[in-house]
């Protein structure tokens, strides 16, 4: 029984690889790849031309807060590296 299942799995894997190779080596797929590679600049230009231009509305929005760096200076020094030292 297990030999039959092993043979079935082997045939399924073999058929998968065969159909994958058959698809990727087909003339239809090769022509489609070549057409896409030749027209890639045109495709990119049409996609770029349809992009909307957004207005800049971020003037004076971000305020720098340096309170975090002051808090680190006030705290005691970190002792992570002291954990790795052997005595």
DSSP file (Angstrom, degrees, kcal/mol; ACC not computed):
  #  RESIDUE AA STRUCTURE BP1 BP2  ACC     N-H-->O    O-->H-N    N-H-->O    O-->H-N    TCO  KAPPA ALPHA  PHI   PSI    X-CA   Y-CA   Z-CA
    1    1 A X     >        0   0    0      0, 0.0     4,-1.8     0, 0.0     5,-0.1   0.000 360.0 360.0 360.0 -42.0    0.0    0.0    0.0
    2    2 A X  H  >  +     0   0    0      1,-0.2     4,-2.5     2,-0.2     5,-0.2   0.835 360.0  56.2 -69.4 -30.8    2.8    2.4    0.9
    3    3 A X  H  > S+     0   0    0      2,-0.2     4,-2.4     1,-0.2    -1,-0.2   0.889 106.6  50.5 -65.6 -37.8    4.6    1.7   -2.4
    4    4 A X  H  > S+     0   0    0      2,-0.2     4,-2.2     1,-0.2    -2,-0.2   0.902 111.6  47.2 -66.6 -40.7    1.4    2.7   -4.3
    5    5 A X  H  X S+     0   0    0     -4,-1.8     4,-2.7     2,-0.2    -2,-0.2   0.908 112.0  50.7 -67.2 -41.3    1.2    5.9   -2.4
    6    6 A X  H  X S+     0   0    0     -4,-2.5     4,-2.4     1,-0.2    -2,-0.2   0.902 111.3  47.9 -62.9 -41.0    4.9    6.7   -3.0
    7    7 A X  H  X S+     0   0    0     -4,-2.4     4,-2.4     2,-0.2    -1,-0.2   0.900 111.2  51.4 -65.6 -40.5    4.5    6.0   -6.7
    8    8 A X  H  X S+     0   0    0     -4,-2.2     4,-2.2     2,-0.2    -2,-0.2   0.931 111.6  46.4 -62.5 -46.6    1.4    8.3   -6.8
    9    9 A X  H  X S+     0   0    0     -4,-2.7     4,-2.5     1,-0.2     5,-0.2   0.906 111.6  52.0 -62.7 -41.2    3.2   11.1   -5.0
   10   10 A X  H  X S+     0   0    0     -4,-2.4     4,-2.5     1,-0.2    -1,-0.2   0.909 110.6  47.9 -61.5 -42.3    6.2   10.7   -7.3
   11   11 A X  H  X S+     0   0    0     -4,-2.4     4,-2.5     2,-0.2    -1,-0.2   0.870 111.0  51.5 -66.8 -36.5    3.9   10.9  -10.4
   12   12 A X  H  X S+     0   0    0     -4,-2.2     4,-2.2     2,-0.2    -2,-0.2   0.923 112.4  45.0 -65.6 -43.9    2.2   14.0   -9.0
   13   13 A X  H  X S+     0   0    0     -4,-2.5     4,-2.3     2,-0.2     5,-0.2   0.919 114.2  49.6 -65.4 -43.4    5.5   15.8   -8.4
   14   14 A X  H  X S+     0   0    0     -4,-2.5     4,-2.1    -5,-0.2    -2,-0.2   0.901 111.6  48.1 -63.2 -41.5    6.8   14.7  -11.8
   15   15 A X  H  X S+     0   0    0     -4,-2.5     4,-2.7     2,-0.2     5,-0.2   0.864 109.1  54.7 -68.4 -34.7    3.6   15.9  -13.5
   16   16 A X  H  X S+     0   0    0     -4,-2.2     4,-2.3     2,-0.2    -2,-0.2   0.954 111.3  43.6 -61.5 -49.5    3.8   19.3  -11.6
   17   17 A X  H  X S+     0   0    0     -4,-2.3     4,-2.4     1,-0.2    -2,-0.2   0.877 114.1  51.5 -64.6 -37.3    7.4   19.9  -12.9
   18   18 A X  H  X S+     0   0    0     -4,-2.1     4,-2.5    -5,-0.2    -2,-0.2   0.935 111.9  44.7 -65.9 -46.0    6.5   18.8  -16.4
   19   19 A X  H  X S+     0   0    0     -4,-2.7     4,-2.3     2,-0.2    -2,-0.2   0.871 113.1  52.1 -67.9 -35.0    3.4   21.1  -16.6
   20   20 A X  H  X S+     0   0    0     -4,-2.3     4,-2.4    -5,-0.2     5,-0.2   0.935 112.8  44.5 -64.5 -45.8    5.4   24.0  -15.1
   21   21 A X  H  X S+     0   0    0     -4,-2.4     4,-1.7     1,-0.2    -2,-0.2   0.900 112.3  52.8 -63.5 -40.8    8.2   23.5  -17.7
   22   22 A X  H  < S+     0   0    0     -4,-2.5     4,-0.2    -5,-0.2    -1,-0.2   0.899 111.3  46.5 -63.1 -40.9    5.7   23.1  -20.5
   23   23 A X  H >< S+     0   0    0     -4,-2.3     3,-1.2     1,-0.2     6,-0.3   0.947 114.4  45.2 -66.7 -48.8    4.0   26.4  -19.5
   24   24 A X  H 3< S+     0   0    0     -4,-2.4    -1,-0.2     1,-0.3    -2,-0.2   0.717 115.5  47.1 -73.0 -19.7    7.1   28.5  -19.2
   25   25 A X  T 3< S+     0   0    0     -4,-1.7    -1,-0.3    -5,-0.2    -2,-0.2   0.365  87.3 117.6 -99.4   5.7    8.7   27.2  -22.4
   26   26 A X  S <> S-     0   0    0     -3,-1.2     4,-2.0    -4,-0.2     5,-0.2  -0.357  72.8-124.1 -71.8 154.3    5.5   27.7  -24.4
   27   27 A X  H  > S+     0   0    0      1,-0.2     4,-2.4     2,-0.2     5,-0.2   0.857 109.1  57.0 -66.5 -36.1    5.6   30.0  -27.3
   28   28 A X  H  > S+     0   0    0      1,-0.2     4,-1.9     2,-0.2    -1,-0.2   0.917 109.6  44.4 -63.0 -44.3    2.7   32.1  -26.0
   29   29 A X  H  > S+     0   0    0     -6,-0.3     4,-2.3     2,-0.2    -1,-0.2   0.901 112.8  51.0 -69.0 -40.9    4.5   32.8  -22.7
   30   30 A X  H  X S+     0   0    0     -4,-2.0     4,-2.3     1,-0.2    -2,-0.2   0.903 111.1  48.5 -64.4 -41.2    7.8   33.6  -24.3
   31   31 A X  H  X S+     0   0    0     -4,-2.4     4,-2.4     2,-0.2    -1,-0.2   0.892 110.5  51.3 -65.2 -39.4    6.1   36.1  -26.7
   32   32 A X  H  X S+     0   0    0     -4,-1.9     4,-2.1    -5,-0.2    -2,-0.2   0.903 110.9  48.3 -64.8 -40.9    4.3   37.7  -23.8
   33   33 A X  H  X S+     0   0    0     -4,-2.3     4,-2.4     2,-0.2    -2,-0.2   0.925 112.3  48.6 -63.9 -44.5    7.5   38.1  -21.9
   34   34 A X  H  X S+     0   0    0     -4,-2.3     4,-2.0     1,-0.2    -2,-0.2   0.908 111.4  49.4 -63.4 -41.9    9.3   39.6  -24.9
   35   35 A X  H  X S+     0   0    0     -4,-2.4     4,-1.8     1,-0.2    -1,-0.2   0.905 112.2  48.3 -63.0 -41.9    6.5   42.0  -25.5
   36   36 A X  H  < S+     0   0    0     -4,-2.1     4,-0.2     1,-0.2    -2,-0.2   0.887 111.4  50.0 -66.9 -38.7    6.5   43.2  -21.9
   37   37 A X  H >< S+     0   0    0     -4,-2.4     3,-0.6     1,-0.2     4,-0.2   0.854 111.7  48.2 -69.3 -33.8   10.2   43.6  -21.9
   38   38 A X  H 3< S+     0   0    0     -4,-2.0     3,-0.3     1,-0.2    -1,-0.2   0.853 117.9  40.2 -73.3 -34.1   10.2   45.7  -25.1
   39   39 A X  T 3X S+     0   0    0     -4,-1.8     4,-2.4     1,-0.2    -1,-0.2   0.209  80.1 108.9-100.5  14.7    7.3   47.9  -23.8
   40   40 A X  H <> S+     0   0    0     -3,-0.6     4,-2.4    -4,-0.2     5,-0.2   0.873  78.3  51.8 -64.2 -36.5    8.4   48.4  -20.2
   41   41 A X  H  > S+     0   0    0     -3,-0.3     4,-2.3    -4,-0.2    -1,-0.2   0.900 111.2  47.5 -66.6 -39.1    9.5   52.0  -20.7
   42   42 A X  H  > S+     0   0    0      2,-0.2     4,-2.2    -4,-0.2    -2,-0.2   0.902 111.8  50.4 -66.6 -40.2    6.1   52.9  -22.2
   43   43 A X  H  X S+     0   0    0     -4,-2.4     4,-1.9     2,-0.2    -2,-0.2   0.918 112.4  46.8 -64.3 -43.3    4.2   51.1  -19.4
   44   44 A X  H  X S+     0   0    0     -4,-2.4     4,-2.4     1,-0.2    -2,-0.2   0.913 111.4  51.3 -65.9 -42.2    6.2   52.9  -16.8
   45   45 A X  H  X S+     0   0    0     -4,-2.3     4,-2.1     1,-0.2    -1,-0.2   0.885 109.8  49.1 -64.6 -38.4    5.7   56.3  -18.5
   46   46 A X  H  X S+     0   0    0     -4,-2.2     4,-0.8     2,-0.2    -1,-0.2   0.887 112.9  47.7 -68.6 -36.8    1.9   55.8  -18.7
   47   47 A X  H  < S+     0   0    0     -4,-1.9     3,-0.3    -5,-0.2    -2,-0.2   0.882 113.0  48.3 -70.2 -36.5    1.7   54.8  -15.0
   48   48 A X  H >< S+     0   0    0     -4,-2.4     3,-1.5     1,-0.2    -2,-0.2   0.878 106.2  57.1 -70.2 -36.9    3.9   57.8  -14.0
   49   49 A X  H 3< S+     0   0    0     -4,-2.1    -1,-0.2     1,-0.3    -2,-0.2   0.749 103.1  55.2 -68.4 -21.5    1.8   60.3  -16.0
   50   50 A X  T 3< S+     0   0    0     -4,-0.8     2,-0.3    -3,-0.3    -1,-0.3   0.422  81.0 112.5 -91.0   1.8   -1.4   59.3  -14.2
   51   51 A X    <   -     0   0    0     -3,-1.5     2,-0.2    -4,-0.2    -3,-0.0  -0.566  67.5-126.4 -76.4 134.6    0.0   59.9  -10.7
   52   52 A X        -     0   0    0     -2,-0.3     2,-0.6     1,-0.0    -2,-0.1  -0.511  15.7-128.4 -77.6 149.7   -1.6   62.9   -8.9
   53   53 A X        -     0   0    0     -2,-0.2     2,-0.3     0, 0.0    -1,-0.0  -0.879  23.6-147.5 -99.3 123.6    0.6   65.7   -7.5
   54   54 A X        -     0   0    0     -2,-0.6     2,-0.2     1,-0.1     0, 0.0  -0.670  14.1-117.8 -94.1 144.7   -0.1   66.4   -3.9
   55   55 A X        -     0   0    0     -2,-0.3     2,-0.7     1,-0.1    -1,-0.1  -0.514  29.2-112.0 -77.6 147.7    0.2   69.8   -2.3
   56   56 A X        +     0   0    0     -2,-0.2     3,-0.1     1,-0.1    -1,-0.1  -0.719  45.8 159.7 -82.3 114.8    2.7   70.3    0.5
   57   57 A X        +     0   0    0     -2,-0.7    -1,-0.1     1,-0.1    -2,-0.0  -0.034  45.4  96.7-123.5  30.5    0.8   71.0    3.7
   58   58 A X    >   +     0   0    0      3,-0.0     3,-1.1     2,-0.0     4,-0.4   0.083  44.1 137.1-109.1  23.7    3.5   70.1    6.2
   59   59 A X  T 3  S-     0   0    0      1,-0.3     0, 0.0    -3,-0.1     0, 0.0  -0.565  82.7  -8.0 -73.2 130.1    4.8   73.6    7.0
   60   60 A X  T 3  S+     0   0    0     -2,-0.3    -1,-0.3     2,-0.1     3,-0.1   0.820 100.2 118.8  55.4  37.4    5.5   74.1   10.7
   61   61 A X    <   +     0   0    0     -3,-1.1     2,-0.6     1,-0.1    -2,-0.1   0.817  56.7  65.2 -97.5 -38.7    3.8   70.9   11.7
   62   62 A X        -     0   0    0     -4,-0.4     2,-0.5     2,-0.0    -1,-0.1  -0.773  62.1-168.2 -95.4 122.7    6.6   69.0   13.3
   63   63 A X        -     0   0    0     -2,-0.6     2,-0.4    -3,-0.1    -2,-0.0  -0.943  23.5-126.9-107.6 126.2    8.0   70.4   16.6
   64   64 A X        -     0   0    0     -2,-0.5     2,-0.6     2,-0.0    -2,-0.0  -0.574  21.6-162.6 -75.3 128.6   11.3   68.9   17.7
   65   65 A X        +     0   0    0     -2,-0.4     3,-0.4     1,-0.1     4,-0.2  -0.948  14.6 177.4-115.0 112.3   11.1   67.6   21.3
   66   66 A X     >  +     0   0    0     -2,-0.6     4,-1.4     1,-0.2     5,-0.1   0.154  52.7 105.4-100.5  19.9   14.5   67.1   22.9
   67   67 A X  H  > S+     0   0    0      1,-0.2     4,-1.9     2,-0.2    -1,-0.2   0.805  74.1  59.9 -66.9 -29.4   13.0   66.1   26.3
   68   68 A X  H  > S+     0   0    0     -3,-0.4     4,-1.8     1,-0.2    -1,-0.2   0.915 104.0  48.3 -66.7 -42.7   13.8   62.4   25.7
   69   69 A X  H  > S+     0   0    0      1,-0.2     4,-1.6     2,-0.2    -1,-0.2   0.865 110.7  52.1 -67.5 -33.8   17.6   63.1   25.3
   70   70 A X  H  X S+     0   0    0     -4,-1.4     4,-1.5     1,-0.2    -1,-0.2   0.874 107.0  53.3 -67.1 -36.4   17.6   65.2   28.5
   71   71 A X  H  X S+     0   0    0     -4,-1.9     4,-1.6     1,-0.2    -2,-0.2   0.885 106.5  52.0 -66.2 -38.6   15.9   62.3   30.4
   72   72 A X  H  < S+     0   0    0     -4,-1.8    -1,-0.2     1,-0.2    -2,-0.2   0.897 108.0  51.6 -64.7 -39.1   18.6   59.9   29.3
   73   73 A X  H  < S+     0   0    0     -4,-1.6    -1,-0.2     1,-0.2    -2,-0.2   0.844 111.0  48.3 -66.0 -32.3   21.3   62.2   30.6
   74   74 A X  H  < S+     0   0    0     -4,-1.5    -1,-0.2    -5,-0.1    -2,-0.2   0.773  97.0  86.0 -80.3 -26.2   19.6   62.5   34.0
   75   75 A X  S  < S-     0   0    0     -4,-1.6     3,-0.1    -5,-0.1     2,-0.1  -0.228  92.3 -91.8 -72.4 163.2   19.1   58.7   34.5
   76   76 A X        -     0   0    0      1,-0.1    -1,-0.1     3,-0.0     3,-0.1  -0.383  56.8 -86.1 -69.3 155.1   21.7   56.4   35.9
   77   77 A X        -     0   0    0      1,-0.1    -1,-0.1    -3,-0.1     2,-0.1  -0.280  47.6-104.8 -64.8 148.2   24.0   54.8   33.4
   78   78 A X        -     0   0    0      1,-0.1     3,-0.2    -3,-0.1    -1,-0.1  -0.446  24.7-159.0 -75.3 147.5   22.8   51.6   31.8
   79   79 A X     >  +     0   0    0      1,-0.1     4,-0.7    -2,-0.1    -1,-0.1  -0.029  53.0 116.7-120.6  31.1   24.5   48.4   33.1
   80   80 A X  H >> S+     0   0    0      1,-0.2     3,-1.2     2,-0.2     4,-0.6   0.932  79.5  49.8 -64.6 -44.7   23.9   45.9   30.3
   81   81 A X  H >> S+     0   0    0      1,-0.3     4,-0.7     2,-0.2     3,-0.6   0.776 101.4  64.2 -68.6 -24.0   27.6   45.4   29.5
   82   82 A X  H 34 S+     0   0    0      1,-0.2     3,-0.4     2,-0.2    -1,-0.3   0.781  94.3  61.5 -68.0 -24.2   28.3   44.9   33.2
   83   83 A X  H << S+     0   0    0     -3,-1.2    -1,-0.2    -4,-0.7    -2,-0.2   0.796 103.1  50.3 -69.4 -28.0   26.1   41.7   33.0
   84   84 A X  H << S+     0   0    0     -3,-0.6    -1,-0.2    -4,-0.6     2,-0.2   0.617  87.0 101.9 -87.5 -13.5   28.5   40.2   30.4
   85   85 A X     <  -     0   0    0     -4,-0.7     2,-0.4    -3,-0.4    -3,-0.0  -0.501  66.2-140.1 -73.4 137.1   31.7   40.9   32.4
   86   86 A X              0   0    0     -2,-0.2    -2,-0.1     1,-0.1    -1,-0.0  -0.806 360.0 360.0 -97.7 140.1   33.1   37.9   34.2
   87   87 A X              0   0    0     -2,-0.4    -1,-0.1     0, 0.0    -2,-0.0   0.416 360.0 360.0-103.1 360.0   34.5   38.4   37.6
